Amino acid sequence: MILAWLLVLMALSNGFFSNGDGMHNSTIPDFVNIGALFSFNTSVGRSIKIAIKAAIEDINSDPTILGKTKLNLSLQEDSKYRGFLSISEVLQVMARRTVAIIGPHSSVTAHVITHIANELQVPLLSFSALDPTLSSLQFPFFIRTCHSDLYQMTAIADIVNYHDWKDVIAVYLDDDNGRNGIGALGDKLAERRCRISYKAPLSPDASMEEISNVLVQVALAESRVIVVHANTQFGPKLFSVAKNLGMMGTGYVWIATAFLSALLDINSPLSSDSLDDIQGVLTPRMYTPDSQLQRRFASRWKNLTSGNTANAHLGLSFLPIYAYDTVYVLAHALDAFFKQGNQITFSTDSKLSSIHGDNLNLEALKIFNEGNLLRSNIYEVNMTGVSGPFKYTSDRNLVNPAYEIINVIGTGTRRIGYWSNYSGLSVVPPETLYSKPANLSRENQKLFAPIWPGNTGERPRGWVFPNNGRLLKIGVPKGVSYKEFVSQIEGTDTFEGFCIDVFLAAVSLLSYAVPYKFVPYGEGKNNPSMTELVRLITTGEFDGAVGDIAITTERTRMVDFTQPYIESGLVVVAPVRKEESNALAFLAPFTPKMWCVTAIFFILVGAVVWILEHRVNDEFRGPPKKQVVTVLWFSFSTMFFSHRENTVSALGRFVLIIWLFVVLIINSSYTASLTSILTVQQLYSPIKGIESLVIGKEPIGYTQGSFARNYLVHEIGINESRLVPLTTTEEAAKALRKGPENGGVAAYIDERAYTDIFLSSRCDLTVVGQEFTRNGWGFVSISNMFFTIYMGFFSISMCNYMFSSQIFWSVCIAFHLMLMDFILGKTGIGDYNL
């Protein structure tokens, strides 16, 4: 191994010189040597070999390409993609004075032999070494004749983003191709605000037991979206182990890179056992547009593979298609090369010849003097091959990268859509969109619904609660009143109630896992102090709190709250008594002021009508005493629409019409009010609101543990000696009914949400005045938060919830959870890019 790497280092460190040794001086040679470096003992390698030989045969029999010059192919076995042996194998090919090499199959081998190709200036054309880091800038003589894995990883990232998953797990072979491909996937996911939450590398020689150990760790993680980047030999073993571990069932999402689609195409039909291992898996397949040329090649492929028993079951995948086109690309480039008047000449590398040691036989390695010219002609090829239009862009990548998205179902596969870098995900072939403006917006992305693992059509959530890592400790107040909001189920560690339902509903909407456990706070005999619970979060005893916790200024200085999920302010509850009726109840509909105003208007209207009528109307004439009586009688008789005097003037009639309309309104209002007074029980309380309590001296009750005490003392200015803590609702109701004269309280102050329940069964008590605070309830987290919950406001019918156990959710929940570095340290599940 040391000897081989020494050879590579010497080749890279030395320059060139040309002594003309071994020059081929003919202008257009009779044959041109090209090489092919693959592992031909695998099904993939055999299919590639068949395609390359077919292309050589077609080119040599076609006088329109290269004229009388023939391609002389040297097939060299690549020893299972071993980098060490590949060095000696590629040296053997180059010692035959080849002008180009097709291959190698793997990116691992390509990383090694591209250095040799650069030194000897021999173009290396590969349609299967798809590592994105194999760049033409670093390796100018490495020419990729297929689309880089960068596009494949972009397609997978778009699939993940399309289904609103945020985290994926990457399972891959720990080699150059695996690491660099997953690195590209991570970059593309990050552009879409997603990420790889866990990487599970595997040795290319991993045993079934080693694969099982890695997949067990994957199963313990929270993400259920798994991307597999392997090869056609390793992939089936991995899926077989996953099937045995129960990881191919409902809830999992498996996305395999193009190795799986190649395996499905080459080994079609796949055995039933192998298909059973990959049910529901998604995989991209290199897209080749339908054409007459491709249909002819597919028909010919059956003849090419039917003559040999070992090749009888080889299906047609993208690999032999691109292998066939690669040979044609090289032939067209050579044809242009010769038509430009160029010759094929080789020269000895002076640096290699200076190395002593006959055993290395380095003098056989020659520099292809016109390698740069041939390389330029390859990039200028513009043809239509079996794979479709074949042309390089300015950055030396092939045009129009596109994939089919394949879903493994039953005994075969189903195409659920396409991906291209022009339009993203679509359900129509990419070539139909090239004539339209590019549109990569999220709204334009579309796929048909796949069948997921477990034979379900419902989109998997993409995560579960992980079995590893520290659970977040969520404090829950264990109070003795208003258990409808939050309470611990007797004899268990679980909680129930409205606040718990809200929290669980919100967590269920998340697209990733949040491991937590509820921890009770309080001894269960008295209501715990919510402020103290909040303070314990800052000390680290709790990571957060869920319950009926009011958002106050004092508490927000210590912790962060979510947006309020229910509005609740302080109100005054006071006893009411029935207002007894009396003989003067008929006066109650109007206040004394209203009665006076009404009487004044009666007199005023009568006077106005008299002024307008007495000159022209005999009924409004006579002695002064009679006229006064007429005016008064006329005004009051209009109240009952029984006036006898007629108005004859136009102005008099106009005033009368307006007045009669006003009288109608007064009569209607009076009748309605009097009816209500006589038929509906009237309740009365001497307490009118918080203002009445401030100026009084009566004792005031409040819920023990509530923030109301501090608010009344420090904000309202009520003397602390007047405040009476009340623990239960029964105790509060009893104190209100006693009254301050009998050792009770004049009023009871609590939050609106509580009083709705408190008053639902106590008709002798009521809320008086208006809410004098505007608080809401929220969930709590530590400052410099480890999570923040954003929620929409919930409109809820509290009575329906309490008595019929039905929650009326009348809004959409806008819920978003961010896990910061705190969780990374305490739960082991990482930070989230959101």
C-alpha positions in Angstrom: 0.0 0.0 0.0 2.9 2.3 0.9 4.4 1.6 -2.5 1.2 2.5 -4.4 0.6 5.7 -2.5 4.3 6.6 -3.1 3.7 6.2 -6.8 0.7 8.6 -6.6 2.7 11.2 -4.7 5.6 11.0 -7.2 3.2 11.5 -10.1 1.6 14.6 -8.5 4.9 16.2 -7.6 6.6 15.9 -11.0 6.3 18.0 -14.1 6.3 17.1 -17.8 8.8 17.1 -20.6 8.4 15.8 -24.0 11.2 13.9 -25.8 9.0 12.6 -28.6 9.4 9.0 -27.6 6.6 6.8 -28.9 5.0 9.5 -31.0 2.1 8.4 -33.2 2.6 10.6 -36.3 -0.4 9.6 -38.4 -2.9 12.4 -38.8 -6.0 10.2 -38.4 -5.2 6.8 -36.8 -6.8 3.6 -37.7 -7.8 3.0 -34.1 -8.0 4.8 -30.8 -7.5 3.2 -27.5 -10.0 3.9 -24.8 -10.4 2.1 -21.4 -13.2 1.1 -19.1 -12.7 0.6 -15.4 -15.6 -1.2 -13.6 -16.3 -4.1 -11.4 -17.9 -6.4 -14.0 -18.7 -9.2 -11.7 -21.8 -7.5 -10.3 -25.2 -7.1 -11.9 -24.6 -3.3 -12.2 -21.2 -3.9 -13.7 -22.5 -6.5 -16.2 -25.2 -4.2 -17.4 -22.7 -1.4 -17.9 -20.3 -3.7 -19.8 -23.1 -4.7 -22.2 -24.1 -1.1 -22.8 -20.4 0.0 -23.5 -19.8 -2.9 -25.8 -23.0 -2.2 -27.7 -22.0 1.5 -28.1 -18.5 0.6 -29.4 -20.1 -1.8 -31.9 -22.6 0.8 -33.1 -19.9 3.5 -33.5 -17.4 1.3 -35.2 -20.1 0.2 -37.7 -21.2 3.8 -38.4 -18.9 5.6 -40.9 -20.5 9.0 -40.1 -18.7 9.0 -36.8 -14.9 8.9 -36.8 -14.9 7.7 -40.5 -12.5 4.7 -40.8 -11.1 5.1 -37.2 -12.2 2.5 -34.8 -12.5 2.5 -31.1 -10.4 -0.1 -29.4 -11.8 -0.8 -25.9 -9.7 -2.1 -23.0 -11.9 -3.5 -20.2 -10.2 -3.4 -16.8 -11.8 -5.0 -13.7 -12.1 -2.7 -10.8 -11.6 -4.9 -7.7 -14.8 -4.1 -5.9 -14.1 -0.4 -5.9 -11.0 -0.8 -3.7 -8.9 2.4 -3.9 -5.6 0.7 -3.4 -6.1 -1.9 -6.1 -7.7 0.7 -8.4 -4.4 2.6 -8.6 -2.6 -0.4 -10.1 -5.6 -1.2 -12.4 -5.8 2.3 -13.8 -2.1 2.4 -14.3 -2.4 -0.8 -16.4 -5.1 0.9 -18.6 -3.0 4.1 -19.0 0.1 2.1 -19.9 -1.8 1.0 -23.1 -1.7 4.7 -24.3 -5.4 5.2 -23.9 -6.8 8.7 -24.8 -9.7 8.4 -22.3 -11.1 6.2 -19.6 -14.8 5.5 -18.9 -15.3 5.0 -15.2 -14.7 4.3 -12.5 -18.0 3.1 -11.0 -17.5 4.5 -7.4 -16.6 7.9 -6.2 -14.1 6.4 -3.8 -12.1 5.1 -6.7 -12.6 8.3 -8.6 -11.1 10.4 -5.7 -7.9 8.3 -6.0 -7.3 7.9 -9.7 -8.3 11.5 -10.8 -4.9 12.6 -9.5 -3.3 10.2 -12.0 -5.6 11.3 -14.8 -4.7 14.9 -14.1 -1.0 14.1 -14.2 -1.1 12.1 -17.4 -3.8 14.5 -18.9 -6.1 11.6 -19.8 -9.9 12.5 -19.6 -11.8 10.4 -17.1 -15.5 10.1 -18.1 -17.8 8.8 -15.3 -21.5 8.5 -15.3 -21.7 6.7 -11.9 -19.2 8.6 -9.6 -21.7 11.2 -8.5 -20.0 12.6 -5.4 -20.7 16.4 -5.5 -17.2 17.2 -4.3 -15.6 15.7 -7.5 -15.4 19.1 -9.1 -14.0 20.0 -12.5 -12.1 22.9 -10.8 -10.1 20.6 -8.6 -10.0 17.7 -11.0 -10.0 19.2 -14.5 -9.7 15.8 -16.3 -12.6 14.3 -14.3 -15.7 14.7 -16.6 -19.1 13.7 -15.2 -21.4 12.4 -17.9 -24.4 12.2 -15.6 -26.0 14.5 -13.0 -24.2 15.0 -9.7 -25.7 13.8 -6.4 -26.1 17.5 -5.5 -29.3 17.5 -7.6 -30.5 14.2 -6.1 -30.1 15.6 -2.6 -31.9 18.8 -3.6 -34.8 16.6 -4.7 -34.9 14.7 -1.4 -34.7 18.0 0.5 -37.7 19.3 -1.5 -39.7 16.1 -0.7 -38.9 16.5 3.0 -40.0 20.2 2.9 -43.1 19.4 0.9 -44.4 17.1 3.6 -43.5 19.6 6.4 -41.0 17.5 8.1 -38.2 19.4 9.9 -35.8 16.6 11.0 -34.3 13.7 9.1 -32.0 10.9 10.1 -29.2 10.1 7.6 -28.0 6.4 7.3 -25.1 6.1 4.9 -21.9 4.3 4.0 -18.9 5.9 5.7 -16.9 6.6 2.6 -16.2 9.6 0.4 -19.4 9.2 -1.6 -21.6 8.7 1.5 -20.1 11.5 3.6 -20.1 14.0 0.8 -23.5 13.1 -0.4 -25.0 13.5 3.1 -23.1 16.7 3.5 -24.8 18.1 0.4 -28.2 16.9 1.7 -27.6 18.7 5.0 -26.8 22.0 3.1 -30.0 21.7 1.0 -32.1 20.9 4.0 -30.7 23.9 5.9 -31.8 26.1 3.0 -35.3 24.9 3.6 -35.1 25.4 7.4 -34.8 21.7 8.0 -31.9 19.7 9.2 -30.3 16.3 9.8 -30.9 15.6 13.4 -28.9 12.3 13.6 -26.2 10.8 11.3 -25.7 7.0 11.3 -22.6 6.1 9.4 -21.9 2.5 8.5 -18.7 0.8 7.4 -18.9 -0.6 3.8 -18.0 -4.0 5.3 -20.5 -3.8 8.1 -21.9 -7.1 9.3 -25.6 -7.7 9.8 -25.0 -7.3 13.6 -23.3 -4.0 13.1 -26.1 -2.7 10.9 -28.6 -3.8 13.5 -26.8 -2.0 16.3 -26.8 1.3 14.3 -30.5 1.0 13.4 -31.4 0.4 17.0 -29.9 3.8 17.8 -31.9 5.2 14.9 -35.1 3.7 16.4 -34.3 5.4 19.7 -34.2 8.9 18.1 -37.2 11.0 17.8 -37.2 11.5 14.0 -38.9 8.9 11.8 -37.8 10.3 8.5 -34.8 8.3 7.4 -32.7 8.9 4.3 -30.5 6.0 3.2 -27.5 6.7 1.0 -25.8 3.4 0.1 -25.2 1.3 -3.0 -26.9 -1.6 -4.7 -25.0 -4.2 -2.8 -25.3 -2.8 0.7 -28.8 -1.3 0.5 -30.8 -4.5 0.5 -29.0 -5.8 3.6 -29.9 -2.6 5.5 -33.5 -2.8 4.6 -33.7 -6.4 5.5 -32.3 -5.6 9.0 -34.7 -2.7 9.3 -37.6 -5.0 8.5 -36.6 -7.5 11.1 -36.4 -4.7 13.7 -39.9 -3.6 12.9 -38.8 -0.3 11.4 -40.7 -0.7 8.1 -44.1 -0.2 9.7 -46.5 2.6 10.3 -45.1 5.9 11.3 -41.7 5.5 9.5 -40.7 7.4 6.4 -37.9 5.8 4.3 -36.3 7.7 1.4 -33.5 5.9 -0.4 -31.2 7.6 -2.9 -31.1 6.5 -6.6 -29.2 3.2 -5.8 -32.6 1.7 -4.9 -34.3 2.7 -8.2 -31.3 1.4 -10.1 -31.5 -1.9 -8.1 -35.3 -2.1 -8.9 -34.7 -1.5 -12.6 -31.7 -3.8 -13.1 -33.0 -6.7 -11.0 -36.6 -6.4 -12.3 -38.6 -8.2 -11.2 -37.2 -8.1 -7.7 -37.9 -11.2 -5.5 -41.0 -11.0 -3.3 -38.9 -11.1 -0.1 -36.8 -8.2 -1.2 -39.8 -6.2 -2.2 -41.5 -6.9 1.1 -38.5 -5.3 2.8 -38.9 -2.0 1.0 -42.7 -1.5 0.9 -43.6 2.2 1.1 -40.0 3.5 0.4 -39.6 6.6 -1.8 -36.6 6.8 -4.1 -35.6 9.2 -7.0 -34.9 7.7 -10.4 -32.8 9.5 -12.9 -35.3 10.9 -15.4 -34.8 10.2 -19.1 -37.5 11.7 -21.3 -39.4 9.3 -23.5 -38.2 9.2 -27.1 -38.1 6.9 -30.1 -34.4 6.5 -29.6 -34.9 5.3 -26.0 -37.7 3.0 -27.0 -35.5 1.4 -29.7 -32.7 1.0 -27.2 -35.1 -0.6 -24.6 -36.3 -3.0 -27.2 -32.7 -3.8 -28.2 -31.7 -4.3 -24.6 -33.8 -7.5 -24.3 -31.8 -8.9 -27.2 -28.5 -7.8 -25.7 -29.2 -9.5 -22.4 -31.0 -12.7 -23.6 -27.9 -14.5 -25.1 -26.2 -15.1 -21.7 -27.8 -16.9 -18.8 -26.0 -14.7 -16.3 -27.5 -11.6 -18.0 -30.9 -12.9 -18.8 -32.6 -11.0 -15.9 -30.7 -7.7 -16.2 -33.2 -4.9 -16.5 -32.6 -1.5 -18.0 -31.6 1.2 -15.5 -30.2 4.7 -16.0 -26.6 3.4 -15.6 -26.4 1.4 -18.9 -28.3 4.3 -20.7 -25.7 6.8 -19.6 -22.9 4.3 -20.2 -24.1 4.0 -23.8 -24.4 7.8 -24.2 -20.9 8.3 -22.6 -19.2 6.3 -25.3 -21.1 8.3 -28.0 -20.1 11.6 -26.3 -16.4 10.5 -26.4 -16.8 9.4 -30.1 -18.3 12.7 -31.1 -15.5 14.6 -29.3 -12.8 12.5 -31.0 -14.5 13.1 -34.4 -14.4 16.9 -33.8 -10.8 16.5 -32.4 -9.6 14.9 -35.7 -11.6 17.3 -37.9 -9.7 20.1 -36.3 -6.4 18.6 -37.6 -5.2 17.3 -34.3 -3.1 14.3 -33.7 -2.8 11.8 -30.9 0.7 12.0 -29.4 2.2 10.8 -26.2 5.4 11.9 -24.4 7.4 10.6 -21.5 7.0 12.3 -18.1 10.6 13.3 -17.2 9.8 13.2 -13.5 8.6 9.6 -13.7 11.6 8.5 -15.7 13.9 10.0 -13.1 12.6 7.7 -10.4 14.9 4.7 -10.1 13.6 1.2 -9.6 13.0 -1.1 -12.6 10.3 -3.0 -10.7 7.9 -0.1 -10.9 8.0 0.0 -14.7 7.0 3.7 -14.7 8.4 4.4 -18.1 5.3 2.8 -19.6 3.2 5.7 -18.4 3.0 8.4 -21.0 1.4 11.9 -21.1 -1.4 12.4 -23.6 -0.2 15.6 -25.1 -3.5 16.6 -26.6 -5.5 15.7 -23.5 -6.6 19.3 -23.0 -7.9 19.6 -26.5 -9.9 16.4 -26.3 -11.3 17.5 -22.9 -12.5 20.8 -24.5 -14.2 19.0 -27.3 -16.0 16.7 -24.9 -17.5 19.8 -23.1 -18.6 21.2 -26.5 -20.6 18.1 -27.5 -24.2 18.9 -28.2 -26.2 15.8 -29.1 -29.4 13.9 -28.4 -28.7 10.5 -26.9 -30.8 7.7 -25.4 -30.9 9.7 -22.1 -32.2 12.8 -23.9 -30.5 16.1 -24.8 -26.8 15.9 -23.9 -25.2 19.3 -23.4 -22.9 20.9 -20.8 -23.6 24.2 -19.2 -21.0 26.9 -18.5 -20.2 25.3 -15.1 -19.6 22.0 -16.8 -22.7 20.3 -15.6 -25.2 18.6 -17.8 -28.4 20.5 -18.6 -31.8 19.8 -17.2 -31.2 17.6 -14.2 -34.5 15.8 -13.4 -35.7 12.8 -11.4 -38.8 10.7 -11.2 -40.1 10.1 -7.6 -40.8 6.4 -7.2 -42.9 4.8 -4.5 -42.5 1.0 -3.9 -45.9 -0.5 -3.6 -47.0 -4.2 -3.6 -45.2 -6.1 -6.3 -43.8 -3.1 -8.2 -43.5 0.7 -8.1 -45.6 3.7 -8.8 -44.4 7.2 -10.0 -45.9 9.9 -7.7 -44.3 12.8 -9.5 -41.2 14.4 -10.9 -38.4 16.8 -9.7 -36.3 19.2 -11.7 -34.1 22.1 -10.8 -36.3 24.2 -13.1 -39.7 23.7 -11.5 -39.1 21.6 -8.4 -41.7 18.9 -7.6 -44.5 18.4 -10.1 -46.9 15.8 -11.4 -46.2 16.5 -15.1 -43.0 15.6 -17.0 -40.3 18.3 -16.7 -40.0 18.9 -20.4 -43.5 20.2 -20.5 -42.5 23.0 -18.0 -39.4 24.2 -19.7 -41.4 26.4 -22.0 -43.0 28.1 -19.1 -41.4 30.6 -16.6 -39.5 28.9 -13.8 -41.6 28.6 -10.6 -40.0 27.1 -7.5 -42.5 28.6 -5.1 -43.8 26.3 -2.4 -47.4 26.7 -3.6 -46.4 25.4 -7.0 -44.9 22.1 -5.6 -47.1 19.1 -6.0 -46.9 15.3 -5.7 -49.4 12.5 -5.8 -50.1 10.9 -2.4 -47.8 7.9 -1.8 -48.5 4.7 0.1 -46.3 4.9 3.2 -44.7 2.0 5.1 -47.4 0.0 7.0 -49.6 0.2 3.8 -51.2 3.5 4.9 -52.1 6.6 2.8 -52.0 8.9 5.8 -48.9 11.1 5.9 -46.7 10.1 8.8 -46.0 12.6 11.4 -42.3 12.2 11.0 -41.4 11.9 14.7 -42.2 10.2 17.9 -41.2 10.9 21.5 -37.7 9.6 21.9 -36.7 6.9 24.2 -33.4 8.6 25.2 -32.5 11.9 26.7 -33.7 13.7 29.8 -37.4 14.6 29.9 -38.4 18.2 30.5 -39.9 18.6 33.9 -43.2 20.5 33.6 -44.6 21.8 36.9 -48.3 21.5 37.3 -50.1 23.2 40.2 -51.9 20.8 42.5 -54.7 23.0 43.8 -57.9 22.3 45.8 -60.3 24.6 44.0 -61.4 24.8 40.4 -60.2 21.3 39.5 -62.0 21.6 36.2 -58.9 23.5 34.9 -56.2 21.2 36.2 -56.2 18.3 38.6 -54.2 15.2 39.2 -56.0 11.9 38.7 -56.2 10.1 42.0 -53.6 7.4 42.3 -51.8 8.2 39.1 -49.1 10.5 37.8 -51.3 11.9 35.1 -53.3 15.2 35.0 -56.5 16.3 33.4 -58.5 19.4 32.9 -58.9 22.3 30.5 -55.3 23.6 30.8 -53.9 20.1 30.2 -56.1 19.6 27.2 -54.9 22.8 25.7 -51.3 21.8 26.2 -51.7 18.3 24.8 -53.6 19.6 21.8 -50.9 22.1 21.1 -48.1 19.6 21.4 -49.9 17.2 19.1 -49.6 19.8 16.3 -45.9 19.9 16.4 -43.9 18.4 13.6 -41.2 17.1 16.0 -40.9 15.5 19.4 -40.9 17.3 22.8 -40.1 14.8 25.6 -41.6 15.9 28.9 -43.2 14.7 32.1 -45.7 16.4 34.4 -44.5 17.0 38.0 -47.1 18.0 40.6 -46.5 21.2 42.7 -48.3 21.6 46.0 -49.4 19.3 48.8 -53.0 19.2 47.7 -54.5 20.7 50.9 -54.0 24.4 50.0 -53.8 26.2 46.7 -50.1 26.6 45.9 -48.6 30.0 45.2 -48.3 30.4 41.4 -45.6 33.1 41.9 -43.5 30.6 43.9 -44.0 28.0 41.2 -42.7 30.5 38.6 -39.7 31.3 40.8 -38.8 27.6 41.0 -38.5 27.5 37.3 -35.7 30.1 37.5 -33.9 27.9 40.0 -33.9 24.9 37.7 -36.3 22.7 39.8 -38.8 22.9 36.9 -38.1 23.4 33.2 -41.6 24.9 32.6 -45.1 25.1 34.0 -48.5 24.3 32.7 -51.8 25.3 34.4 -54.0 28.2 35.2 -51.1 30.6 35.7 -52.0 34.2 35.2 -49.6 36.5 33.3 -48.6 39.3 35.7 -45.9 42.0 35.5 -44.1 40.5 38.5 -43.9 37.0 37.0 -42.9 38.2 33.5 -39.8 39.7 35.1 -38.7 36.2 36.1 -39.8 34.0 33.2 -41.2 34.0 29.7 -44.8 33.3 29.0 -46.5 32.0 25.9 -49.1 34.0 24.2 -52.3 33.9 26.4 -54.5 30.9 25.6 -57.5 32.3 27.6 -58.3 35.9 28.8 -59.1 36.4 32.4 -59.2 39.5 34.6 -60.0 40.2 38.2 -63.7 40.8 39.0 -65.8 41.5 42.1 -68.3 38.9 43.3 -70.9 40.1 45.8 -74.2 38.7 47.3 -77.4 40.1 45.9 -80.9 40.3 47.4 -84.4 40.6 46.0 -85.7 44.1 45.7 -89.2 44.2 47.3 -92.0 46.0 45.3 -94.4 48.6 46.9 -97.4 50.8 46.1 -95.3 53.3 44.2 -93.7 50.6 42.0 -95.5 52.2 39.0 -93.1 55.1 39.3 -90.0 52.9 39.1 -89.7 52.7 35.3 -88.6 56.3 35.1 -86.2 58.2 37.4 -87.4 61.4 39.1 -85.4 63.4 36.6 -87.0 61.6 33.7 -90.5 62.3 35.2 -89.7 66.0 35.5 -88.3 66.3 32.0 -91.4 64.5 30.6 -93.7 66.8 32.4 -91.9 69.9 31.2 -92.1 68.7 27.6 -95.9 68.0 28.0 -96.4 71.6 29.1 -94.0 73.0 26.6 -95.7 71.2 23.7 -99.1 72.3 24.9 -97.9 76.0 24.9 -96.4 75.7 21.5 -99.6 74.3 20.0 -101.7 77.0 21.8 -99.5 79.7 20.3 -99.8 78.3 16.8 -103.6 77.6 17.1 -105.3 80.2 19.2 -105.4 82.9 16.5 -107.1 80.6 13.9 -108.8 77.9 16.0 -111.8 78.7 18.2 -111.1 75.7 20.4 -108.0 77.4 21.8 -109.9 80.7 22.5 -111.8 82.0 25.5 -111.1 83.3 29.0 -107.5 83.0 30.2 -108.5 80.3 32.8 -110.2 78.3 30.1 -107.2 78.6 27.8 -104.8 77.4 30.5 -107.0 74.4 31.2 -107.2 73.7 27.5 -103.5 73.7 27.1 -102.9 71.4 30.0 -105.7 69.0 29.1 -104.6 68.9 25.4 -101.0 68.1 26.4 -101.7 65.3 28.8 -104.6 63.8 26.8 -102.1 63.2 23.9 -100.4 60.7 26.1 -103.4 58.4 25.6 -104.1 59.7 22.1 -107.5 61.0 23.4 -107.2 64.7 22.8 -110.5 66.3 21.5 -109.1 69.6 20.1 -108.4 69.7 16.5 -105.4 71.6 15.0 -106.1 73.6 11.8 -102.7 75.3 11.1 -100.0 73.5 9.2 -97.3 74.2 11.8 -99.6 73.1 14.6 -100.3 69.8 12.9 -96.6 69.3 12.2 -95.7 69.8 15.9 -98.5 67.5 16.9 -97.3 64.7 14.6 -93.8 64.8 16.1 -95.1 65.0 19.6 -97.4 62.0 19.1 -94.4 60.0 17.8 -92.4 60.9 21.0 -95.4 60.0 23.1 -95.6 56.6 21.4 -91.9 55.9 22.4 -92.4 57.1 26.0 -95.5 54.9 26.4 -93.7 51.8 24.9 -90.7 52.3 27.1 -92.8 52.8 30.2 -94.9 49.7 29.5 -91.9 47.5 28.9 -90.1 48.7 32.0 -93.1 48.3 34.3 -93.8 44.9 32.9 -90.3 43.8 33.7 -90.4 45.2 37.2 -93.7 43.5 38.0 -92.8 40.1 36.5 -89.0 39.6 36.9 -87.2 39.3 40.2 -85.0 42.3 40.9 -81.7 41.7 42.5 -79.8 44.3 44.3 -76.3 44.7 45.8 -74.9 47.6 47.7 -71.5 46.8 46.2 -71.2 48.4 42.8 -67.6 47.4 41.9 -64.0 47.8 43.0 -64.6 51.5 43.6 -67.1 50.7 46.3 -64.7 48.4 48.0 -61.8 50.9 47.9 -63.7 53.6 49.8 -65.3 51.1 52.2 -63.9 49.3 55.3 -65.6 45.9 54.9 -63.4 42.7 54.7 -62.7 41.4 51.2 -62.2 37.7 50.3 -59.7 36.4 47.7 -58.5 33.0 46.6 -55.6 31.8 48.7 -52.5 31.6 46.5 -53.8 34.0 43.9 -52.0 37.1 42.7 -55.1 39.1 43.6 -53.7 39.8 47.1 -50.6 41.6 46.0 -52.5 43.4 43.3 -55.1 44.7 45.8 -52.5 45.8 48.3 -49.8 47.3 46.0 -51.8 48.4 43.0 -55.3 49.3 44.4 -54.1 50.4 47.8 -56.5 48.3 50.0 -55.3 47.8 53.5 -53.9 44.3 53.9 -55.9 43.8 57.1 -59.1 43.8 55.2 -58.1 40.8 53.0 -59.3 37.4 53.9 -57.8 34.3 52.1 -60.3 31.7 51.1 -59.2 28.2 50.0 -62.2 26.4 48.5 -65.3 27.6 46.5 -67.5 26.4 49.3 -65.6 28.5 51.8 -65.9 31.6 49.6 -69.7 31.1 49.1 -70.2 30.7 52.8 -68.2 33.8 53.7 -70.2 35.9 51.1 -73.6 34.7 52.5 -72.6 35.5 56.1 -71.7 39.0 55.2 -69.3 41.3 57.1 -71.7 41.6 60.0 -71.5 37.8 60.8 -67.8 37.2 60.3 -67.9 36.9 56.5 -66.8 39.1 53.7 -68.5 41.9 51.8 -67.2 40.8 48.4 -65.0 38.1 46.9 -62.3 38.9 44.3 -61.2 36.3 41.8 -60.3 35.8 38.1 -63.1 35.9 35.5 -62.5 32.3 34.3 -62.9 31.1 37.9 -66.0 33.1 38.7 -67.8 31.7 35.6 -67.6 28.3 37.2 -68.2 29.7 40.7 -71.4 31.4 39.8 -72.8 28.7 37.6 -74.5 27.0 40.5 -74.9 30.0 42.9 -77.7 32.3 41.8 -77.7 34.4 44.9 -74.2 35.7 44.0 -73.2 37.8 41.0 -70.4 39.8 39.4 -70.7 43.5 40.1 -68.9 46.2 38.2 -66.4 45.6 35.4 -63.1 43.7 35.2 -60.4 45.9 36.7 -57.4 44.0 35.3 -56.7 42.5 31.9 -54.8 39.3 32.5 -54.5 36.1 30.6 -53.3 32.6 31.3 -50.2 31.3 29.7 -47.7 28.4 29.9 -44.3 29.3 31.5 -40.7 28.7 30.5 -37.4 29.9 31.9 -36.0 33.2 30.8 -33.5 32.9 27.9 -36.1 30.3 27.0 -35.7 26.7 26.3 -39.0 26.7 24.5 -41.6 29.3 23.4 -45.1 28.3 22.5 -47.1 30.5 20.2 -50.8 29.8 20.3 -53.9 31.4 18.8 -56.6 32.6 21.2 -59.1 29.9 22.1 -62.7 30.9 22.2 -64.3 28.4 24.5 -67.7 27.8 26.1 -66.7 27.2 29.7 -70.1 26.0 30.9 -70.3 23.5 28.1 -66.9 22.3 29.0 -67.7 21.9 32.7 -71.1 20.2 32.4 -71.1 18.3 29.1 -67.3 17.8 28.7 -67.4 19.3 25.2 -64.9 21.9 24.2 -65.9 24.3 21.5 -62.8 25.2 19.7 -63.7 28.1 17.5 -60.3 29.2 16.3 -57.3 27.6 14.5 -54.3 26.9 16.7 -51.2 28.8 15.6 -48.7 26.8 17.5 -44.9 26.8 17.2 -42.3 25.3 19.6 -38.6 26.2 19.6 -36.1 24.0 21.4 -32.9 25.9 22.2 -29.5 25.0 23.6 -31.0 24.2 26.9 -32.7 21.1 25.4 -29.5 20.2 23.5 -27.8 19.9 26.9 -30.6 18.4 28.9 -32.4 16.1 26.5 -29.9 15.1 23.9 -32.2 15.8 21.0 -30.5 18.8 19.6 -31.5 22.3 18.6 -34.1 23.2 16.1 -33.7 25.5 13.1 -37.1 27.1 12.8 
